[in-house]
Amino acid sequence: MAQLMGQMMQMPLMISSLITHAARHFGDTEIVSKRVEGDLHRYTWADAELRSRKVAQALARLGCRAGDRVATLGWNGYRHLEIYYGTSGSQLVCHTINPRLFPEQIAWIANDAEDTVLCFELTFLPLIEKLADSMKSVRHFVLMTDRAHMPASTGIPKLLCYEELVEAEDGRFDWPEFDENTASSICYTSGTTGNPKGAVYSHRSTILHAYAAALPDAMSLSAQDVVLPVVPMFHVNAWGLPYSAALSGCKVVFPGPHLDGKSLFELFESEKVSFSAGVPTVWLGLLTYVKQNELKFSTFRRTVIGGSACPPSMIRTLEDDYGVTVIHAWGMTELSPLGTLSKLKAKHFDLPKEQQRHILEKQGKVIYGIDMKIIDDNDAELPWDGKASGNLVVRGPWVIDSYYKGPRSPLVNGWFPTGDVATIDADAFMQITDRSKDVIKSGGEWISSIDLENIAMAHPAVHEAAVIACRHPKWDERPLLVIIRKPGAEVGREEMLQFYEGRIAKWQIPDDVVFVNEIPHTATGKIQKLKLRELYKDYKLPTS
Ligand code: ADP
């Protein structure tokens, strides 16, 4: 019997359709950007779409052809947004580079991706002046500013001005239609071990991820939202917000490089921001500022926090003191990045508040599209009982299949090994115990560094805490607690260790505490455990 085929339109999922949708149906909805130059820029989705077309024209005029990589070193702002859409929409590949990486890594990544054009902000002019010579494939350097802010002289030959390029075009350009599996953007992982690896997203994966991210059990985005992405556009596409905000018709507020507590708070208030997203460290800065100045948010109601474990104490402070609901999320570059988010199920509503909180502290349940399981070292699946912990593996249409130029697929039996260790409970809520390389292996038992950090963070005198494994002659490894105290706060070693009593099994309590003024962070704002372990590799624990 002949198979009956569906009789619906065949329309490839194109990233350009997101911005044309936003321009047509939310044309006067605003996009507000705090610029590097210091002032506020405002325009609309309709303006952004027109200028994205001009960017596509300008890049074509510079000689870019389908598949060419166009790199950016940019903050969250409207020009960066236009490059996102102008490149992907015209079949070029947007390669966002993380400016917080080491200069040699930035050059290495640009060469590896064979970028043909590099667009960068004024902030990075001195950096690019040093690196330009070593970026062998880059034919054009474009400074993302206007003529008035162009440097009088520079070491970069034939430096182009972004505004001049854009304004020279008429915008008469039709977004092309092509295979939805075409590459749309590339993001390199931070490369804490070895060289960074490129994750290559497609139009299809990006749109499916954008749909999923906007769902009520994910970011729950709507045209009633004013979204401020703190999470950078230079890392995993700001968790897909530039796409899902267009899909949902949100007003967008971009903070540029101004990420200190005061600048953020003022922007939240003046633009009536309702939703934001970022890693825990940025909220530390914002919360310190609002607390010190006894401020309250008037419109800010929801935030997604992820990228590293959000301490339960931070979730409580945001909710109890500031009326902001925290949605704890887990993901990674290889997952575009969203995997799981923590929102209650209907059956949880009858539970006491404290129990609800414990559920919400977990990294949560998958969004449709992602499937997950935990396995032991022999690849056997472990039970979903909230106790058994194992290697977390995932699959789905926005999960990586192979790295850019990667010689072999990272997949194992069709699943992507995340490198995270997790439990999954009977309600399908996943909780990260640790990154497999950060777990502390004490006498054959595993201690979760995240659990120990979360307890420390609940102490009123602690600003930031990190726990690392320290060598021990008897137990192999024992936990060492590294702490930054809050300004003016007092707490000593004994008091800190006593704070763990009754909160965790005795044998898991750290062996020692060191007080520091600074904890190193990665280019994506996470605690740099590798560096910390190096710093304390010869540390002598009092118990050893
Ligand atoms: P990198 O920092 O290597 O560039 P990603 O930004 O992709 O990589 O980070 C992914 C990793 O961050 C995850 O594998 C996990 O270890 C950690 N992570 C992300 N979100 C959370 C979370 N909510 N809780 C704990 N760990 C998290």
Boltz pocket constraint, residues with backbone or C-beta under 6 A from the ligand:
constraints:
  - pocket:
      binder: B
      contacts: [[A, 188], [A, 189], [A, 190], [A, 191], [A, 192], [A, 305], [A, 306], [A, 307], [A, 308], [A, 309], [A, 310], [A, 328], [A, 329], [A, 330], [A, 331], [A, 332], [A, 333], [A, 334], [A, 337], [A, 363], [A, 418], [A, 419], [A, 420], [A, 432], [A, 434], [A, 435], [A, 522], [A, 524], [A, 526]]
      max_distance: 6.0
